């Protein structure tokens, strides 16, 4: 009776359970890698959020709703791509 026998009840093969019981460091490495990937995703999201220009952020109305203009969200004067490219 090993400490990873409960993996068999969630669908792991007997060979996988035997490997985890023999080398429990593999499970630890898996958890560490998953936590590192999640932290990296959170860091990338924060960098994206923190570096948004003020005109890229959606402004909210005083009542808490998104400010609308002609039933669409308000965009900047320069447009979505950062400038009017019709005069090139």
Buried (B, 14 or more C-beta within 10 A) or exposed (E): EEEBBEBEEEEBEEEBBBBBBEEEEEBEEEEEEEEEEEEEEEEEEEEEEEEEEEEEEEEEEEEEEEEEEEEEEEEEEEEEEEEEEEEE
